[in-house]
């Protein structure tokens, strides 16, 4: 459980920095926040944000991974969905906390 909390905190910190750099302010990120609809982010920005995640977790996410898009639902990703997607990618490579 603590490991999940660590991933969530790291993603939240990176997302907060990305939002500031993108000029997006006054967005409260909750588990249910849709990163496209509620936070006003775009799919293209997701392709930029994944680079921040690569640096944060010292992990190369797949080239088709867009952290702001939920491929299964075909719409914007929620913050909780983003954390879960990152955990799945890290676990699939045996890097559950982002450190191989």
N, C-alpha and C positions, 0 to 999 in steps of 0.2 A: 504494500500500500504506500509506503514511504517513497518507493521508487517512482510510482505513478505521480505522486505529488511533486517530486523533483522535476519530472518531465514537464508537468503542467506549469510549474513556476518558471522554468526556463523558456517555454514557449510564450507564456504571458509577457515576460520581460522583453523578449525579442519582438513580439507583436506591438507592444507599447512603443518601443523605439521606432519601429517601422511606421506606425501611425503618425508619430510626431514628425518624422522625416518626410512623410507624404502630405503633411499639412492637415491631417485629420485630427480634430480635437473633440473633446466632450463626448467620447464614445465609451460607455461602460461595457467592458467585456465580461459577459456572464457565460455560463456553459451553453445557453441556448442562443447566444448572439450569432446571427447569420452574418458571416464576414463580408458578404457582398451586399445583401439587402439592407442590413442594419448598420454595418460599419462603413458602407459606401466604398468598399474596396472593389477592384476589378480583377478579372481572371489574369490579365496581363501583369498586374501588380503581384499576383500570386507567384508568377514565374520569377519575379525579382526576389520575393520574400524567401523562396526556397533556398536561395543562396545564403541568406542569413542563417537559416536552419542548418545548412551544411556546415557552416563555420561553427555554430553553437554546439552541435552534436558531433563534430569531427566525423561526419558520415556523408557519403555520396548517395543522396536520394535518387530514385529512378528518374530518367529524363522525362517520363510522362506524368510525374507526380506534380499536381498543382494543389498546393495546400489550401487554397480558397474555394475549391470546387469539390463537391461531393459527387463523384462519378456515378455511384449507385442510384442516387436520387435525382441526378441530373439538374442540380441547382447549387446554390451557395452552401458552403460548408459551415457548420456551426463550430464554435470554439471547442466544445467538447469533442465533436467529431474530428477536428484537426488533431487534438491531443491523442485520440485513439488511433488515428491513421499513422501518426509519427511513431507511436509505441509499436504498432504492427510492423512497420518498416524496420525499426531498430531491432525488434525481436527476431525478425526473419533472418537477420544477419548476425545474430548472437551478440548484439550490442544494445542490450535493453536499456541501459542508462546513457547511451551515446558515447561510451568510451570502450573501444575495442581493446 
